[in-house]
Amino acid sequence: METAISVHKLRKEFRGRGKTIVAVDDIDFTLRRGEILGFLGPNRAGKTTTIKMLCGLVKPTRGSLLIGGLDLAANPRKAMQNLGVVLEGSRNTYWRLTVDENLEYFAYSRGRASLDFRQKRNRLLASLGLTEKRNELVQKLSRGMQQKVALGCALIADPQVLLLDEPTLGLDLQSSLAIQQEIRRLADQEGKSILLTTHQMEIAHAISSSVAIMNRGRTVPLDTLKNLLDGFSLGMYKIRVEGFLPLEEQTWLEAQWGAKLDQDESGATLRVAFSDACQLYLVIEVLQRCKLPISNVQLVEPSLGEIYMKFIEERSDDATRLSS
């Protein structure tokens, strides 16, 4: 499959006042044609710095960054022609221009105002649901409509690669769903390659085809969303018992297996993950010794949010052990 973005040993150091801060620590990842890569991570993980390097706004300390097979450092102008960008928290459009005028401006600035520009603009307005708003000033539009205009301005030059930084942040549910549907359509029907950063796990789960999680300047192994979920679901169980679990057993199960316990009036539900399915029987023995009837044992699929938190916790533990 054709590669849209290739990042290898990308590193960024910031120096000042006699200190060196490593914001991005020799990361590697690949975005392929027609793929939506969910790029996840907590604040100060290094995502924003990585995005700014992809946009050409920050120069890497070292490493290679290819967009559409072109080296961004050696051919910045040509490489950027393949890239459309919507940055979160930035003015991606000119608010005192109309929707039409914004699209025309960005087409001219990218050298794409050709003879078929009007037809392309009309198709884009229709696909984004902006036709009736085309003559309105952007500053008078709703937050959701403004985000659609920003997406249109990124698409007007017909880039093959899209970088979308928190594209649904602050939107109401209807606007968020509309943006998600359009992102999915761009990948599925037009073959766009999309790097999507988001803190909203349900959105990454809904539209990403693969994910990369970044923490402390590093990325963890990249995989398709299906494989990632399947891999984690192999050892995740939900066990329902009738009655209440003694405090001593609760403490042991939490310490030994990291079990999560929810108790209500009729009984308790344990959520616990095992590296080996045979370990399930050890927990069942504990419950039987407590004379608690087991009403249900269910293999469950964790959410992307749970997987994300597990990755972050594991990397934090690793960092703590290395520094001790």
C-alpha positions as CSV (number, residue, x, y, z in Angstrom):
1,M,0.0,0.0,0.0
2,E,1.3,3.5,-0.9
3,T,2.8,5.5,1.9
4,A,1.5,9.0,2.6
5,I,3.6,10.0,5.6
6,S,6.7,8.3,6.8
7,V,8.4,9.4,10.0
8,H,11.7,7.8,11.0
9,K,13.8,8.6,14.1
10,L,12.2,12.0,14.3
11,R,13.5,14.0,17.3
12,K,13.0,17.5,18.6
13,E,15.1,19.1,21.4
14,F,14.5,22.6,22.8
15,R,17.5,24.3,24.4
16,G,17.5,27.2,26.8
17,R,19.0,28.4,30.1
18,G,21.5,25.6,30.0
19,K,18.9,22.9,29.7
20,T,17.8,20.5,27.0
21,I,14.2,19.4,26.8
22,V,13.5,16.4,24.6
23,A,9.9,17.0,23.3
24,V,9.9,14.2,20.7
25,D,12.2,11.3,21.2
26,D,13.2,9.4,18.0
27,I,9.7,8.4,17.0
28,D,8.7,6.3,14.0
29,F,5.3,5.9,12.4
30,T,3.7,5.5,8.9
31,L,0.4,6.7,7.5
32,R,-0.8,4.8,4.4
33,R,-3.1,5.8,1.5
34,G,-6.8,5.8,2.4
35,E,-6.0,5.2,6.1
36,I,-7.2,7.3,9.1
37,L,-4.6,7.2,11.8
38,G,-5.8,8.2,15.3
39,F,-2.9,10.0,16.9
40,L,-3.5,9.9,20.7
41,G,-1.7,11.0,23.8
42,P,-2.0,13.1,27.0
43,N,-1.1,16.7,27.2
44,R,2.7,17.3,26.9
45,A,3.1,13.9,25.2
46,G,4.8,15.5,22.2
47,K,1.8,15.4,19.8
48,T,1.7,19.1,19.1
49,T,5.4,19.4,18.5
50,T,5.2,16.4,16.1
51,I,2.3,18.0,14.2
52,K,4.2,21.3,13.9
53,M,7.1,19.4,12.4
54,L,4.8,17.7,9.9
55,C,3.5,21.1,8.9
56,G,6.9,22.6,8.5
57,L,6.4,25.1,11.4
58,V,9.1,23.5,13.6
59,K,12.4,22.2,12.3
60,P,13.4,18.8,13.6
61,T,16.6,18.3,15.5
62,R,17.2,15.2,13.5
63,G,15.3,12.4,11.7
64,S,13.5,12.1,8.4
65,L,10.0,13.1,7.5
66,L,8.5,12.2,4.1
67,I,5.1,13.4,2.8
68,G,4.0,11.7,-0.4
69,G,7.5,10.3,-0.8
70,L,9.0,13.8,-0.7
71,D,11.5,14.8,2.0
72,L,10.0,17.8,3.8
73,A,13.5,19.2,4.6
74,A,14.8,19.0,1.0
75,N,11.6,19.8,-0.8
76,P,9.4,21.8,1.5
77,R,7.2,23.5,-1.1
78,K,6.5,20.4,-3.1
79,A,5.9,18.3,0.0
80,M,3.5,20.7,1.4
81,Q,1.5,20.7,-1.8
82,N,0.4,17.2,-0.8
83,L,-0.8,18.3,2.6
84,G,-4.0,19.9,3.9
85,V,-4.1,21.1,7.5
86,V,-6.7,22.1,10.1
87,L,-5.1,23.1,13.3
88,E,-7.0,23.2,16.6
89,G,-7.2,26.5,18.4
90,S,-6.0,28.4,15.3
91,R,-7.6,30.7,12.8
92,N,-7.7,28.4,9.9
93,T,-10.0,30.8,7.9
94,Y,-10.4,34.5,7.4
95,W,-13.5,35.5,9.5
96,R,-14.2,38.7,7.6
97,L,-14.4,36.9,4.3
98,T,-17.4,34.9,3.1
99,V,-17.3,31.1,2.7
100,D,-16.9,31.4,-1.0
101,E,-14.1,34.0,-0.7
102,N,-12.2,31.9,1.8
103,L,-12.2,28.9,-0.6
104,E,-11.2,31.1,-3.5
105,Y,-8.3,32.6,-1.5
106,F,-6.9,29.3,-0.4
107,A,-7.2,27.9,-3.9
108,Y,-5.2,30.8,-5.3
109,S,-2.6,30.6,-2.5
110,R,-2.0,27.0,-3.3
111,G,-1.8,27.6,-7.0
112,R,-5.0,25.5,-7.7
113,A,-7.4,28.2,-9.0
114,S,-7.7,26.5,-12.4
115,L,-10.5,26.6,-15.0
116,D,-12.5,23.9,-13.1
117,F,-12.2,25.7,-9.8
118,R,-15.8,26.8,-9.7
119,Q,-17.1,23.2,-10.3
120,K,-14.7,21.9,-7.6
121,R,-15.8,24.6,-5.1
122,N,-19.5,23.8,-5.8
123,R,-19.0,20.1,-5.2
124,L,-17.0,20.8,-2.0
125,L,-19.7,23.2,-0.7
126,A,-22.4,20.5,-1.4
127,S,-20.5,17.7,0.3
128,L,-19.9,19.8,3.4
129,G,-23.5,21.1,3.5
130,L,-22.3,24.7,3.0
131,T,-24.1,25.7,-0.2
132,E,-26.7,27.8,1.5
133,K,-24.0,29.5,3.6
134,R,-21.6,30.3,0.8
135,N,-22.2,34.1,0.8
136,E,-22.2,34.5,4.6
137,L,-19.3,35.9,6.6
138,V,-17.4,33.2,8.4
139,Q,-17.5,35.1,11.7
140,K,-21.3,34.9,11.7
141,L,-21.4,31.1,11.3
142,S,-21.8,28.6,14.1
143,R,-18.7,26.8,15.5
144,G,-19.7,23.7,13.6
145,M,-20.1,25.5,10.3
146,Q,-16.8,27.3,10.8
147,Q,-15.1,24.0,11.3
148,K,-16.6,22.8,8.0
149,V,-15.3,25.9,6.3
150,A,-11.8,25.2,7.7
151,L,-12.0,21.6,6.4
152,G,-13.1,23.0,3.0
153,C,-10.2,25.3,2.8
154,A,-7.8,22.4,3.6
155,L,-9.5,20.4,0.8
156,I,-9.8,23.0,-1.9
157,A,-6.3,22.3,-3.2
158,D,-7.2,18.6,-3.4
159,P,-4.3,17.3,-1.1
160,Q,-3.8,13.6,-0.7
161,V,-2.9,13.9,2.9
162,L,-4.9,15.6,5.6
163,L,-3.7,16.6,9.1
164,L,-6.7,17.3,11.4
165,D,-5.9,18.5,14.9
166,E,-8.9,18.0,17.2
167,P,-11.4,18.6,14.3
168,T,-14.6,18.0,16.5
169,L,-13.4,19.8,19.7
170,G,-16.2,22.0,21.1
171,L,-18.8,21.0,18.6
172,D,-22.3,19.9,19.4
173,L,-23.3,16.3,18.8
174,Q,-24.9,16.9,15.4
175,S,-22.0,18.9,14.0
176,S,-19.5,16.4,15.4
177,L,-21.2,13.5,13.7
178,A,-21.3,15.4,10.4
179,I,-17.6,16.1,10.6
180,Q,-16.9,12.5,11.4
181,Q,-19.0,11.3,8.5
182,E,-17.2,13.6,6.1
183,I,-13.8,12.4,7.4
184,R,-14.7,8.8,6.9
185,R,-16.1,9.6,3.4
186,L,-12.9,11.3,2.4
187,A,-10.8,8.2,3.3
188,D,-13.2,5.6,2.0
189,Q,-14.4,7.3,-1.3
190,E,-11.6,9.7,-2.2
191,G,-8.6,7.7,-0.8
192,K,-7.4,10.6,1.4
193,S,-4.8,9.7,4.0
194,I,-5.8,11.3,7.3
195,L,-3.8,11.9,10.5
196,L,-6.3,12.7,13.2
197,T,-5.4,13.9,16.7
198,T,-8.1,13.8,19.3
199,H,-8.6,13.5,23.1
200,Q,-12.1,12.1,22.4
201,M,-11.6,8.3,22.6
202,E,-15.1,7.6,21.2
203,I,-14.3,9.5,18.0
204,A,-11.0,7.8,17.5
205,H,-12.8,4.5,18.1
206,A,-15.5,5.3,15.6
207,I,-13.5,6.5,12.6
208,S,-9.8,5.5,12.9
209,S,-8.5,2.5,11.0
210,S,-5.3,2.4,13.0
211,V,-3.9,4.2,16.1
212,A,-0.6,5.4,17.5
213,I,-0.3,6.4,21.1
214,M,2.3,8.9,22.2
215,N,3.6,9.5,25.7
216,R,6.6,11.3,27.1
217,G,7.8,12.0,23.6
218,R,7.7,8.5,22.4
219,T,5.2,6.4,20.4
220,V,4.1,2.9,21.3
221,P,3.8,0.2,18.6
222,L,1.3,1.0,15.9
223,D,-1.5,-1.4,14.9
224,T,-4.9,-1.5,13.2
225,L,-7.7,-0.7,15.6
226,K,-9.3,-4.1,15.1
227,N,-6.1,-6.0,16.0
228,L,-5.5,-3.7,19.0
229,L,-9.0,-4.3,20.4
230,D,-8.9,-8.0,19.6
231,G,-5.5,-8.4,21.4
232,F,-6.7,-6.7,24.5
233,S,-10.0,-8.4,24.6
234,L,-8.4,-11.9,24.8
235,G,-7.8,-11.5,28.5
236,M,-10.6,-9.2,29.7
237,Y,-13.4,-10.8,31.7
238,K,-16.5,-9.5,33.5
239,I,-17.5,-11.8,36.4
240,R,-20.9,-11.3,38.1
241,V,-21.4,-12.8,41.6
242,E,-24.4,-12.8,44.0
243,G,-23.6,-11.3,47.4
244,F,-20.8,-9.2,48.7
245,L,-17.1,-9.8,48.4
246,P,-15.1,-9.6,51.8
247,L,-12.7,-6.7,52.0
248,E,-9.6,-9.1,52.3
249,E,-10.5,-10.8,49.0
250,Q,-11.2,-7.5,47.4
251,T,-7.8,-6.2,48.4
252,W,-6.0,-9.4,47.2
253,L,-7.8,-9.5,43.8
254,E,-7.0,-5.8,43.2
255,A,-3.3,-6.3,44.2
256,Q,-2.8,-9.5,42.3
257,W,-4.8,-9.0,39.1
258,G,-5.7,-5.3,39.1
259,A,-9.4,-6.2,39.4
260,K,-12.0,-3.5,39.3
261,L,-15.0,-4.1,41.5
262,D,-18.5,-2.6,41.3
263,Q,-21.0,-3.6,44.1
264,D,-24.7,-3.0,44.2
265,E,-27.6,-4.2,46.2
266,S,-27.8,-7.6,44.7
267,G,-24.1,-8.5,44.3
268,A,-20.8,-7.5,42.7
269,T,-19.2,-7.3,39.2
270,L,-15.5,-7.9,38.7
271,R,-13.6,-6.7,35.7
272,V,-10.2,-8.3,35.4
273,A,-7.6,-8.9,32.7
274,F,-5.4,-12.0,32.4
275,S,-2.3,-12.6,30.4
276,D,-3.3,-16.3,30.5
277,A,-6.9,-17.5,30.3
278,C,-6.1,-20.3,32.8
279,Q,-5.6,-17.6,35.5
280,L,-9.4,-17.0,35.4
281,Y,-9.9,-20.3,37.3
282,L,-7.7,-19.0,40.2
283,V,-10.1,-16.0,40.6
284,I,-13.1,-18.4,40.4
285,E,-11.6,-20.5,43.2
286,V,-11.3,-17.4,45.4
287,L,-15.0,-16.6,44.8
288,Q,-16.1,-20.1,45.5
289,R,-14.2,-20.1,48.8
290,C,-16.2,-17.0,49.8
291,K,-19.3,-19.1,48.9
292,L,-20.4,-16.5,46.4
293,P,-22.6,-17.9,43.6
294,I,-21.2,-16.9,40.1
295,S,-24.1,-15.9,37.9
296,N,-22.2,-14.9,34.8
297,V,-18.6,-15.0,33.3
298,Q,-18.3,-12.9,30.1
299,L,-15.4,-12.2,27.8
300,V,-15.6,-8.5,27.0
301,E,-14.0,-6.1,24.5
302,P,-12.5,-3.0,26.2
303,S,-13.0,0.4,24.9
304,L,-10.3,2.3,23.1
305,G,-10.2,4.6,26.1
306,E,-9.3,1.7,28.4
307,I,-6.6,0.5,26.1
308,Y,-5.2,4.1,25.9
309,M,-5.1,4.4,29.7
310,K,-3.4,1.0,30.1
311,F,-0.7,2.1,27.6
312,I,-0.2,5.4,29.4
313,E,0.0,3.7,32.9
314,E,2.5,1.1,31.6
315,R,4.8,3.7,30.1
316,S,4.6,5.8,33.2
317,D,5.6,2.8,35.4
318,D,8.4,2.0,33.0
319,A,9.7,5.6,33.2
320,T,9.5,5.5,37.0
321,R,11.5,2.2,37.2
322,L,14.2,3.6,34.9
323,S,14.6,6.8,36.9
324,S,14.8,5.0,40.2
